Amino acid sequence: MRFSPGCRCCNCNRTILVRGCNNVNLAGQVVTLKQGGVTIASCTTDVTGQCVVSIPAGTYDVSIPAGGGYAAYSGSLTHACPAGGTTTIDRAVDSGHICVSGCGACPAPPTSIAITWSYPPGYTGHMYNDDTVTWDGAVLAWFGTAVDSTEFPGNSFVYMFQCISGGLGYTLRRCAPITHSTTGFSGSFNTATPATCSPFNISNVGFQNFATGGITVHWSALG
């Protein structure tokens, strides 16, 4: 008896390709194939978003657990031998994340991100409040309430947290008056790329506050 390449006995190879937001290939996805509730095979995707299982012909229930901003996936595939083939799975984000195009790393950031500040000992310059910025899909940016307790005490502004097109990172800005708009913002509190995507983490980004002699203060963004 002769077998086609990629097959052994009554099994043949099925390649699973898992993609996320913006068709980004997702590594580390644990794919499980079952029949009648019994696990027949499983594999974990590599950096190309692919993994391979060797299975008999048939129909399989396919699952991937929730994680990384993506909802749990469940579906089915039909596999034929000796043809084999590739099954592409496009994952959907969960209710706490959104797909953002053009942002490079972390294409599925959270809908809410906590902005926090840290200041050097004895600092008396502009002191901004911690706040949570929330995604506004109409403007394609995150917004929250900004207060400078030293320069403009009692006045409210707007934080805008935004992805820079082309994958250059994310920037945090302050604006007056209070409005959800990508125009009318003052200087950026620097731009940075996330250290991790799950959880979303931009940590300890410094900028020079020249109004107080060039002292460096820091902000973080955690989701």
Secondary structure by P-SEA (a helix, b strand, c coil): ccccccccccbbbbbbbbbccccccccbbbbbbbccccccbbbbbccccbbbbbbcbbbbbbbbccccccccccbbbbbbccbbbbbbbbbbbcccbbbbcccccccccccbbbbbbbbccccccbbbbbbbbbbcccccbbbbbbbcccccccbbbbbbbbbcccccbbbbbccccccccccccccccccccccccccccccbbbbbcccccccccbbbbcc
